[in-house]
């Protein structure tokens, strides 16, 4: 078993995951959800004694493996599990069996990620999220960008905010909220290998196709078939409380564990994408599980309903904004003092 220790552009990943990157304590809370988000976010460069390969993981748990010069390609599947030591393991099963492997992540520290491979021919494993990654630009990557934050679209007539949801619906509002409409969206790949987002609005007034010329998060290049569109930009900075949706809050919940201080103890809440959660005391002396769901109250605020198996931790968290740098969360439980994401 070989151990690989590598660093990559922390800033790039921080932008991708909306982290402030001022708190490295996230390495303590390494979950399958976190590792899965790393896997699908960018391609992975794998150097072996035979060749250099590019591994591209998709959200449907399939993957493609190609040589860096595209002279060979194969496919397979992947899955995650947690071993007895609490480490996240990625199991790779390739269609011919030549690339079957297990990657074990010893931590989730962005700046000092440590991973081991059971394949003795593997020399190094590196995630590639920096620079122009147009050659590895996939629909999965672009879809993750679309739903991560609202998009500011400037046209000859007005400024609009496009909010994409994971169910492939979207809302379009003017920046001053004087007009709103809805529609659907889908992705495809054109003959040039570029990812195309097709937008179909209910009245047909905003039907459009956005073509992504690259996947570089820090310098996205997007063109529109609508001649009235001047610019298209993702907005992941500042106070986005006016664009606070259940999808946004759900992405925050599963991104990192949450530290909850109460009058009795300090707890760690870990939310999973299947809407289950675990609650543990910070010193691991107690643990329980439960479920969670989101809703929107009459004031337009996002509410997280937590149901604990023993009912001891049943609660409603109300988010009064979506500003990642200054989240404001209140609890219906009077014993709760503070609620904070460990990403911040």
Buried (B, 14 or more C-beta within 10 A) or exposed (E): EBEBEEEBBBBBBBBBBBBEBEBEEBBEBBBBBBBBBBBBBBBBBBBBEEEBBBBBBBBEBEBBBBBEEEEEEBBBBBEBEEEEEEBBBBBBEBEEEEBEBBBBBBBBBBEEBBBBBBBEBBEBBBBBBBEEBBEBBBBBBBBBBBBBBBBBBBBEEEBBBBBBBEEBEBBBBBEEEEEEBBBBBEBEBEEEEBBBBBBEBEEEEBBBBBBBBBBBBEEBBBBBEBEEBEEBEBEBEEEBBBBBBBBBBBBBBBBBBBBBBBEEEBBBBBBBEEBEBBBBBBEEEEEBBBBBEBEEEEEEBBBBBBEBEEEEBEBBBBBBBBBBEEBEBBBEBEEBEEBBBBBB
